[in-house]
Amino acid sequence: MFVRILAAAIAGSIIFFCMGFVIYGLLLDSLMKGYMVQYPGLMKDPPAMVVLFLWNFVMALFFTLVFDKWAGIRSFAGGLVGGAFMMFFIELATDLSYMAFMNLMNSFVAVVIDVAGATVLGAVAGGVIGAVLGLMNKEPAAA
């Protein structure tokens, strides 16, 4: 069981990292900057990579534990749907909190863009996590 959880979390963290770079580092970077309040020192250059790796692993471990322990997700399709739903609500709650308490985003358009990107990210990572859990488990799959 521990090996299955660890393998799925590692696979998911790799997907979170790679897809996060593609979605946020390449595709949405310039678009999101237009909707962010810019001030000196806001962004670290370069980013704190150890912390970024930890975020990826913790998020993947969270998805893995929810899928394995409570949702019974053991397929790519199930993980795709579960990951999309989880990341949608996580990011929506986070961004609404930012809008309420911080002078970081200057438009709700930023929330929509960020939540859409995060939902895609969560879907793909969730799909991989579900697939790994399914490959390493002989119990029936949940859709």
CYANA upper distance limits for C-alpha pairs under 8 A (distance plus 0.5 A):
  1 MET  CA      5 ILE  CA      6.76
  2 PHE  CA      6 LEU  CA      6.54
  3 VAL  CA      7 ALA  CA      6.40
  4 ARG  CA      8 ALA  CA      6.62
  4 ARG  CA    132 VAL  CA      8.24
  4 ARG  CA    133 LEU  CA      6.90
  4 ARG  CA    136 MET  CA      6.54
  4 ARG  CA    137 ASN  CA      8.30
  5 ILE  CA      9 ALA  CA      6.56
  5 ILE  CA     61 LEU  CA      8.14
  5 ILE  CA     64 THR  CA      6.94
  5 ILE  CA     65 LEU  CA      7.73
  5 ILE  CA     68 ASP  CA      8.31
  5 ILE  CA    133 LEU  CA      7.92
  6 LEU  CA     10 ILE  CA      6.54
  6 LEU  CA     61 LEU  CA      8.25
  7 ALA  CA     11 ALA  CA      6.60
  7 ALA  CA    132 VAL  CA      7.82
  8 ALA  CA     12 GLY  CA      6.48
  8 ALA  CA     60 ALA  CA      8.32
  8 ALA  CA     61 LEU  CA      8.34
  8 ALA  CA     64 THR  CA      6.91
  8 ALA  CA    128 VAL  CA      8.18
  8 ALA  CA    129 ILE  CA      5.50
  8 ALA  CA    130 GLY  CA      8.20
  8 ALA  CA    132 VAL  CA      5.85
  8 ALA  CA    133 LEU  CA      6.60
  9 ALA  CA     13 SER  CA      6.46
  9 ALA  CA     57 PHE  CA      6.99
  9 ALA  CA     60 ALA  CA      5.42
  9 ALA  CA     61 LEU  CA      5.26
  9 ALA  CA     63 PHE  CA      8.39
  9 ALA  CA     64 THR  CA      6.43
  9 ALA  CA    129 ILE  CA      7.30
 10 ILE  CA     14 ILE  CA      6.76
 10 ILE  CA     57 PHE  CA      7.17
 10 ILE  CA     60 ALA  CA      7.79
 10 ILE  CA     61 LEU  CA      8.45
 11 ALA  CA     15 ILE  CA      6.93
 11 ALA  CA    128 VAL  CA      7.45
 11 ALA  CA    129 ILE  CA      7.14
 11 ALA  CA    132 VAL  CA      8.19
 12 GLY  CA     16 PHE  CA      6.54
 12 GLY  CA     56 ASN  CA      8.40
 12 GLY  CA     57 PHE  CA      8.01
 12 GLY  CA     60 ALA  CA      5.56
 12 GLY  CA     61 LEU  CA      8.37
 12 GLY  CA    125 ALA  CA      5.64
 12 GLY  CA    126 GLY  CA      7.49
 12 GLY  CA    128 VAL  CA      6.68
 12 GLY  CA    129 ILE  CA      5.86
 13 SER  CA     17 PHE  CA      6.57
 13 SER  CA     53 PHE  CA      8.22
 13 SER  CA     56 ASN  CA      5.27
 13 SER  CA     57 PHE  CA      5.24
 13 SER  CA     58 VAL  CA      8.41
 13 SER  CA     59 MET  CA      7.88
 13 SER  CA     60 ALA  CA      5.70
 13 SER  CA     61 LEU  CA      8.45
 13 SER  CA    125 ALA  CA      8.10
 14 ILE  CA     18 CYS  CA      6.62
 14 ILE  CA     56 ASN  CA      7.99
 15 ILE  CA     19 MET  CA      6.14
 15 ILE  CA     20 GLY  CA      8.27
 15 ILE  CA    124 VAL  CA      7.90
 15 ILE  CA    125 ALA  CA      5.90
 15 ILE  CA    128 VAL  CA      8.18
 16 PHE  CA     20 GLY  CA      6.01
 16 PHE  CA     56 ASN  CA      6.22
 16 PHE  CA     60 ALA  CA      7.96
 16 PHE  CA    121 LEU  CA      7.11
 16 PHE  CA    122 GLY  CA      8.07
 16 PHE  CA    125 ALA  CA      6.32
 17 PHE  CA     21 PHE  CA      6.73
 17 PHE  CA     53 PHE  CA      7.82
 17 PHE  CA     56 ASN  CA      6.61
 18 CYS  CA     22 VAL  CA      6.93
 19 MET  CA     23 ILE  CA      6.41
 19 MET  CA    121 LEU  CA      6.73
 20 GLY  CA     24 TYR  CA      6.05
 20 GLY  CA     25 GLY  CA      7.49
 20 GLY  CA    121 LEU  CA      7.03
 21 PHE  CA     25 GLY  CA      5.03
 21 PHE  CA     26 LEU  CA      7.02
 22 VAL  CA     26 LEU  CA      5.54
 22 VAL  CA     27 LEU  CA      6.73
 23 ILE  CA     27 LEU  CA      5.55
 23 ILE  CA     28 LEU  CA      6.48
 23 ILE  CA    117 GLY  CA      6.89
 23 ILE  CA    121 LEU  CA      8.05
 24 TYR  CA     28 LEU  CA      5.43
 24 TYR  CA     29 ASP  CA      5.96
 24 TYR  CA    117 GLY  CA      7.92
 25 GLY  CA     29 ASP  CA      5.84
 28 LEU  CA     32 MET  CA      6.30
 28 LEU  CA    117 GLY  CA      8.45
 29 ASP  CA     33 LYS  CA      6.74
 30 SER  CA     34 GLY  CA      7.20
 31 LEU  CA     35 TYR  CA      7.75
 32 MET  CA     36 MET  CA      6.92
 32 MET  CA    110 ALA  CA      6.84
 32 MET  CA    113 ILE  CA      8.04
 32 MET  CA    114 ASP  CA      8.28
 33 LYS  CA     37 VAL  CA      8.44
 33 LYS  CA     38 GLN  CA      8.30
 35 TYR  CA    105 MET  CA      6.34
 35 TYR  CA    106 ASN  CA      6.01
 35 TYR  CA    107 SER  CA      6.59
 35 TYR  CA    109 VAL  CA      7.85
 35 TYR  CA    110 ALA  CA      6.06
 36 MET  CA    104 LEU  CA      6.19
 36 MET  CA    105 MET  CA      4.97
 36 MET  CA    106 ASN  CA      6.26
 36 MET  CA    110 ALA  CA      8.00
 37 VAL  CA    103 ASN  CA      7.26
 37 VAL  CA    104 LEU  CA      5.60
 37 VAL  CA    105 MET  CA      6.23
 37 VAL  CA    106 ASN  CA      6.62
 38 GLN  CA     42 LEU  CA      7.50
 38 GLN  CA    104 LEU  CA      8.33
 43 MET  CA     47 PRO  CA      8.18
 44 LYS  CA     48 ALA  CA      7.77
 47 PRO  CA     52 LEU  CA      8.19
 48 ALA  CA     52 LEU  CA      6.77
 49 MET  CA     53 PHE  CA      6.55
 50 VAL  CA     54 LEU  CA      6.70
 51 VAL  CA     55 TRP  CA      6.66
 52 LEU  CA     56 ASN  CA      6.79
 53 PHE  CA     57 PHE  CA      6.72
 54 LEU  CA     58 VAL  CA      6.47
 55 TRP  CA     59 MET  CA      6.53
 56 ASN  CA     60 ALA  CA      6.61
 57 PHE  CA     61 LEU  CA      6.44
 58 VAL  CA     62 PHE  CA      6.57
 59 MET  CA     63 PHE  CA      6.80
 60 ALA  CA     64 THR  CA      6.53
 60 ALA  CA    125 ALA  CA      8.05
 60 ALA  CA    126 GLY  CA      8.49
 60 ALA  CA    129 ILE  CA      8.21
 61 LEU  CA     65 LEU  CA      6.56
 62 PHE  CA     66 VAL  CA      6.73
 63 PHE  CA     67 PHE  CA      6.49
 63 PHE  CA     83 GLY  CA      7.60
 63 PHE  CA    126 GLY  CA      7.34
 63 PHE  CA    129 ILE  CA      8.13
 64 THR  CA     68 ASP  CA      6.39
 64 THR  CA    129 ILE  CA      6.82
 64 THR  CA    130 GLY  CA      8.22
 65 LEU  CA     69 LYS  CA      6.10
 65 LEU  CA     70 TRP  CA      8.14
 66 VAL  CA     70 TRP  CA      5.84
 66 VAL  CA     71 ALA  CA      6.59
 67 PHE  CA     71 ALA  CA      5.24
 67 PHE  CA     72 GLY  CA      5.99
 67 PHE  CA     73 ILE  CA      5.44
 67 PHE  CA     74 ARG  CA      8.11
 67 PHE  CA     79 GLY  CA      8.03
 67 PHE  CA     82 GLY  CA      8.34
 67 PHE  CA    130 GLY  CA      7.62
 68 ASP  CA     72 GLY  CA      5.75
 68 ASP  CA     73 ILE  CA      6.77
 68 ASP  CA     74 ARG  CA      8.15
 68 ASP  CA    133 LEU  CA      7.79
 71 ALA  CA    142 ALA  CA      8.27
 72 GLY  CA    141 ALA  CA      7.56
 72 GLY  CA    142 ALA  CA      6.18
 73 ILE  CA     78 GLY  CA      6.15
 73 ILE  CA     79 GLY  CA      6.66
 73 ILE  CA     82 GLY  CA      8.48
 73 ILE  CA    130 GLY  CA      6.24
 73 ILE  CA    133 LEU  CA      8.11
 73 ILE  CA    134 GLY  CA      8.16
 73 ILE  CA    141 ALA  CA      6.83
 73 ILE  CA    142 ALA  CA      5.57
 73 ILE  CA    143 ALA  CA      7.21
 74 ARG  CA     78 GLY  CA      7.33
 74 ARG  CA     79 GLY  CA      7.77
 74 ARG  CA    130 GLY  CA      5.30
 74 ARG  CA    131 ALA  CA      6.52
 74 ARG  CA    132 VAL  CA      8.08
 74 ARG  CA    133 LEU  CA      5.75
 74 ARG  CA    134 GLY  CA      4.48
 74 ARG  CA    135 LEU  CA      8.25
 74 ARG  CA    137 ASN  CA      8.21
 74 ARG  CA    140 PRO  CA      8.19
 74 ARG  CA    141 ALA  CA      5.31
 74 ARG  CA    142 ALA  CA      6.54
 74 ARG  CA    143 ALA  CA      8.31
 75 SER  CA     79 GLY  CA      6.55
 75 SER  CA    127 GLY  CA      7.56
 75 SER  CA    130 GLY  CA      5.15
 75 SER  CA    131 ALA  CA      5.04
 75 SER  CA    132 VAL  CA      8.28
 75 SER  CA    133 LEU  CA      7.79
 75 SER  CA    134 GLY  CA      5.88
 75 SER  CA    141 ALA  CA      6.82
 75 SER  CA    142 ALA  CA      7.73
 75 SER  CA    143 ALA  CA      7.62
 76 PHE  CA     80 LEU  CA      6.43
 76 PHE  CA    126 GLY  CA      8.00
 76 PHE  CA    127 GLY  CA      4.63
 76 PHE  CA    128 VAL  CA      6.44
 76 PHE  CA    129 ILE  CA      7.91
 76 PHE  CA    130 GLY  CA      5.52
 76 PHE  CA    131 ALA  CA      4.95
 77 ALA  CA     81 VAL  CA      6.90
 77 ALA  CA    127 GLY  CA      6.57
 77 ALA  CA    130 GLY  CA      8.16
 77 ALA  CA    143 ALA  CA      7.40
 78 GLY  CA     82 GLY  CA      6.53
 78 GLY  CA    127 GLY  CA      7.34
 78 GLY  CA    130 GLY  CA      7.05
 78 GLY  CA    142 ALA  CA      7.24
 78 GLY  CA    143 ALA  CA      5.25
 79 GLY  CA     83 GLY  CA      6.05
 79 GLY  CA    123 ALA  CA      7.48
 79 GLY  CA    125 ALA  CA      8.40
 79 GLY  CA    126 GLY  CA      4.91
 79 GLY  CA    127 GLY  CA      4.51
 79 GLY  CA    128 VAL  CA      7.50
 79 GLY  CA    129 ILE  CA      6.99
 79 GLY  CA    130 GLY  CA      4.95
 79 GLY  CA    131 ALA  CA      7.73
 80 LEU  CA     84 ALA  CA      6.56
 80 LEU  CA    122 GLY  CA      8.09
 80 LEU  CA    123 ALA  CA      4.83
 80 LEU  CA    124 VAL  CA      6.42
 80 LEU  CA    125 ALA  CA      7.98
 80 LEU  CA    126 GLY  CA      5.62
 80 LEU  CA    127 GLY  CA      4.57
 80 LEU  CA    128 VAL  CA      8.33
 80 LEU  CA    130 GLY  CA      8.14
 81 VAL  CA     85 PHE  CA      6.75
 81 VAL  CA    123 ALA  CA      6.76
 81 VAL  CA    126 GLY  CA      8.14
 81 VAL  CA    127 GLY  CA      8.16
 82 GLY  CA     86 MET  CA      6.59
 82 GLY  CA    123 ALA  CA      7.67
 82 GLY  CA    126 GLY  CA      7.10
 83 GLY  CA     87 MET  CA      6.44
 83 GLY  CA    119 THR  CA      8.12
 83 GLY  CA    122 GLY  CA      5.19
 83 GLY  CA    123 ALA  CA      4.98
 83 GLY  CA    124 VAL  CA      7.87
 83 GLY  CA    125 ALA  CA      7.38
 83 GLY  CA    126 GLY  CA      4.73
 83 GLY  CA    127 GLY  CA      7.44
 84 ALA  CA     88 PHE  CA      6.39
 84 ALA  CA    119 THR  CA      5.38
 84 ALA  CA    120 VAL  CA      6.99
 84 ALA  CA    121 LEU  CA      8.18
 84 ALA  CA    122 GLY  CA      5.54
 84 ALA  CA    123 ALA  CA      4.64
 84 ALA  CA    124 VAL  CA      8.43
 84 ALA  CA    126 GLY  CA      7.78
 85 PHE  CA     89 PHE  CA      6.91
 85 PHE  CA    119 THR  CA      7.74
 85 PHE  CA    122 GLY  CA      8.48
 85 PHE  CA    123 ALA  CA      8.33
 86 MET  CA     90 ILE  CA      6.62
 86 MET  CA    122 GLY  CA      7.76
 87 MET  CA     91 GLU  CA      6.35
 87 MET  CA    118 ALA  CA      6.64
 87 MET  CA    119 THR  CA      5.82
 87 MET  CA    121 LEU  CA      8.31
 87 MET  CA    122 GLY  CA      5.62
 87 MET  CA    123 ALA  CA      8.14
 88 PHE  CA     92 LEU  CA      6.46
 88 PHE  CA    115 VAL  CA      6.50
 88 PHE  CA    116 ALA  CA      8.00
 88 PHE  CA    118 ALA  CA      7.11
 88 PHE  CA    119 THR  CA      5.42
 88 PHE  CA    122 GLY  CA      8.23
 89 PHE  CA     93 ALA  CA      6.46
 90 ILE  CA     94 THR  CA      6.69
 91 GLU  CA     95 ASP  CA      6.44
 91 GLU  CA    114 ASP  CA      8.05
 91 GLU  CA    115 VAL  CA      6.11
 91 GLU  CA    118 ALA  CA      7.09
 91 GLU  CA    119 THR  CA      8.47
 92 LEU  CA     96 LEU  CA      6.53
 92 LEU  CA    111 VAL  CA      7.73
 92 LEU  CA    115 VAL  CA      6.38
 93 ALA  CA     97 SER  CA      6.65
 94 THR  CA     98 TYR  CA      6.79
 95 ASP  CA     99 MET  CA      6.66
 95 ASP  CA    111 VAL  CA      6.45
 95 ASP  CA    114 ASP  CA      8.47
 95 ASP  CA    115 VAL  CA      8.41
 96 LEU  CA    100 ALA  CA      6.63
 96 LEU  CA    111 VAL  CA      7.99
 97 SER  CA    101 PHE  CA      6.57
 97 SER  CA    102 MET  CA      8.37
 98 TYR  CA    102 MET  CA      5.63
 98 TYR  CA    103 ASN  CA      8.10
 98 TYR  CA    104 LEU  CA      7.32
 98 TYR  CA    105 MET  CA      7.95
 99 MET  CA    103 ASN  CA      7.58
 99 MET  CA    104 LEU  CA      7.67
 99 MET  CA    105 MET  CA      6.92
105 MET  CA    110 ALA  CA      6.99
105 MET  CA    111 VAL  CA      8.44
106 ASN  CA    110 ALA  CA      8.03
107 SER  CA    111 VAL  CA      7.90
108 PHE  CA    112 VAL  CA      6.98
109 VAL  CA    113 ILE  CA      6.70
110 ALA  CA    114 ASP  CA      6.42
111 VAL  CA    115 VAL  CA      6.38
112 VAL  CA    116 ALA  CA      6.55
113 ILE  CA    117 GLY  CA      6.71
114 ASP  CA    118 ALA  CA      6.55
115 VAL  CA    119 THR  CA      6.45
116 ALA  CA    120 VAL  CA      6.92
117 GLY  CA    121 LEU  CA      6.72
118 ALA  CA    122 GLY  CA      6.46
119 THR  CA    123 ALA  CA      6.50
120 VAL  CA    124 VAL  CA      6.79
121 LEU  CA    125 ALA  CA      6.69
122 GLY  CA    126 GLY  CA      6.14
123 ALA  CA    127 GLY  CA      6.49
124 VAL  CA    128 VAL  CA      6.88
125 ALA  CA    129 ILE  CA      6.66
126 GLY  CA    130 GLY  CA      6.49
127 GLY  CA    131 ALA  CA      6.57
128 VAL  CA    132 VAL  CA      6.64
129 ILE  CA    133 LEU  CA      6.68
130 GLY  CA    134 GLY  CA      6.59
131 ALA  CA    135 LEU  CA      6.60
132 VAL  CA    136 MET  CA      6.69
133 LEU  CA    137 ASN  CA      6.56
134 GLY  CA    138 LYS  CA      7.83
134 GLY  CA    141 ALA  CA      7.36
